[in-house]
Amino acid sequence: MNEPTTPPRERVLLVDDDATVLRNFRLCLEDEGYQVNTAPNSGSALSAVSRSVFDVCVLDLHIGEEYGLDLLPQLRAAAPWMRVIMATAESDAAIAVSAMRAGAADYLIKPCEPEQLLRSVAQQAQARRLERRIDELESSRGESLPDSLDSLNPAMSRLLEMARQASETDATVLILGESGTGKNVLARNIHLWSMRRKAGFATVNCPSLSAELLESELFGHVKGAFTGAHDHRQGRVQVAEGGTLFLDEIGEFPLSLQPKFLRFLQDREYERVGDPRTRTADVRIIAATNRDLATAVADGTFRNDLYYRLNVISLTVPPLRERPEDVLSIADKLLANLVARYRRPARRFAANARNALLAYSWPGNVRELANAIERAVILCAGEEIAYEHLPFAASGLSAASLASATPRAGDPVTIEQLERAHIEAVLGATPTLDVAAKHLGIDASTLYRKRKSYGLG
Ligand SMILES: Nc1ncnc2c1ncn2[C@@H]1O[C@H](COP(=O)(O)OP(=O)(O)OP(=O)(O)O)[C@@H](O)[C@H]1O
């Protein structure tokens, strides 16, 4: 049976002085769903690992005049969890052994085929995923809910109360709100508060798949139903039997599949792809989106009848800037989790860090806050996280200018910050993801991943 096809989310750093190699490796990995950054020399590689958290690094042995083996221990010291793949030429193959002794996880002989690069990166990404899973399980032992929810903000408290009430019924719930506000977390909590908690919670990520693959992901298929269907496969609906089916980013659900999904929503009846037998399912449905579904209905990209079927109980999660009361308590909770995960010494925030966390407007919501704290936990060598450990300091922004900061070309900001601002502006000025992707000159799935990683709605 095939595994569900979720794109990898690992972050990969490519270190090489050859721009063509960087470009080719980057495209090849991005096509598979990795988030990729490149560094043409040691200085920018070390600066990248001090700014972001990478899971895998592909490090060339000769970076111009510099020697990859000299950089390896520095990278290992700055990011001990990062798995380094040493790239060497055939003639340097013996050096690969020294690299492995110095802590490299694997080596790659260049020039290599895309499949070899992908295989090696996938192995290391898989190893990181397993390590993270073990860390998460260890740090959540004894806790009943992941990211358990509470709030000091009146609007958010009301929303949580409604969500608790809804969880006692089987009513369909539609969760709305900007990207990164915690819609996934709320959906999972509703499941855990409900009578269905002992059964499965299955997520379907609507935009990451074509209509054909999404149909098979949801409802399953039989062997030979289409080219590539080598095995029978149960769908997410069946995985969620007795429990909850969560449709993330329902606003991107393909129009052609909406009638079949509407019927499923009404009658809980469906057929696997390639199998005429009608099956019934016992699942509770939760859907989420950061799109304005009423506008999508008006544009003709979302069916009216499906919208009304989904919109039985709708919960709109407020953006973080509208619930400043929650920033520090979420930050403290994230700090505790991340410190346990990375085994770092940080225990609290200094006053200047707390003030900066409160002053910033968090356009990427809780996801941006979580990223900022993850980075700070890694950078902070002592017990107290200070202002300089936060990303604002790396951008050269004063605490006073945080609330209104929009980076422009030439500002002392990273390429990622500029890219984020540009993507945000283009998304705001275009009607759909496809049109925005055309403007940006990238494909829609790359834009989808970038939007997610930057926490943009
Ligand atoms: N109350 C919370 N406490 C701790 N972490 C949280 C909380 N809410 C959200 N997060 C974290 O913030 C990140 C974003 O949350 P989530 O994926 O639920 O947002 P979302 O609104 O579903 O985003 P998107 O629209 O992009 O799918 C996750 O890493 C999640 O664990």
The ligand as a MOL file (V3000), in Angstrom:
LIG
                    3D

  0  0  0     0  0            999 V3000
M  V30 BEGIN CTAB
M  V30 COUNTS 31 33 0 0 0
M  V30 BEGIN ATOM
M  V30 1 N -1.9690 28.2530 20.5750 0
M  V30 2 C -0.8320 27.8160 20.0550 0
M  V30 3 N 0.1670 27.4570 20.8660 0
M  V30 4 C 1.3470 27.0310 20.3690 0
M  V30 5 N 1.6210 26.9120 19.0540 0
M  V30 6 C 0.6410 27.2340 18.1950 0
M  V30 7 C -0.6350 27.7090 18.6430 0
M  V30 8 N -1.3900 27.9790 17.5530 0
M  V30 9 C -0.6160 27.6930 16.4840 0
M  V30 10 N 0.5830 27.2400 16.8610 0
M  V30 11 C 1.7020 26.8580 15.9840 0
M  V30 12 O 1.7480 27.8000 14.9110 0
M  V30 13 C 2.0100 27.1490 13.6620 0
M  V30 14 C 0.8660 27.4540 12.7050 0
M  V30 15 O -0.3240 26.8330 13.1870 0
M  V30 16 P -1.3770 26.1540 12.1920 0
M  V30 17 O -0.6760 25.2920 11.1770 0
M  V30 18 O -2.4150 25.5130 13.0270 0
M  V30 19 O -1.9330 27.4600 11.4570 0
M  V30 20 P -2.9670 27.5490 10.2470 0
M  V30 21 O -3.8320 28.7140 10.5320 0
M  V30 22 O -3.6440 26.2210 10.0600 0
M  V30 23 O -2.0100 27.8580 9.0470 0
M  V30 24 P -2.3100 27.6840 7.4470 0
M  V30 25 O -3.4980 28.5270 7.1120 0
M  V30 26 O -1.0670 28.1920 6.8060 0
M  V30 27 O -2.5400 26.2050 7.2320 0
M  V30 28 C 2.1640 25.6880 13.9980 0
M  V30 29 O 3.5430 25.4130 14.1430 0
M  V30 30 C 1.4540 25.5110 15.3280 0
M  V30 31 O 1.9890 24.4340 16.0710 0
M  V30 END ATOM
M  V30 BEGIN BOND
M  V30 1 1 1 2
M  V30 2 1 2 3
M  V30 3 2 2 7
M  V30 4 2 3 4
M  V30 5 1 4 5
M  V30 6 2 5 6
M  V30 7 1 6 7
M  V30 8 1 6 10
M  V30 9 1 7 8
M  V30 10 2 8 9
M  V30 11 1 9 10
M  V30 12 1 10 11
M  V30 13 1 11 12
M  V30 14 1 11 30
M  V30 15 1 12 13
M  V30 16 1 13 14
M  V30 17 1 13 28
M  V30 18 1 14 15
M  V30 19 1 15 16
M  V30 20 2 16 17
M  V30 21 1 16 18
M  V30 22 1 16 19
M  V30 23 1 19 20
M  V30 24 2 20 21
M  V30 25 1 20 22
M  V30 26 1 20 23
M  V30 27 1 23 24
M  V30 28 2 24 25
M  V30 29 1 24 26
M  V30 30 1 24 27
M  V30 31 1 28 29
M  V30 32 1 28 30
M  V30 33 1 30 31
M  V30 END BOND
M  V30 END CTAB
M  END
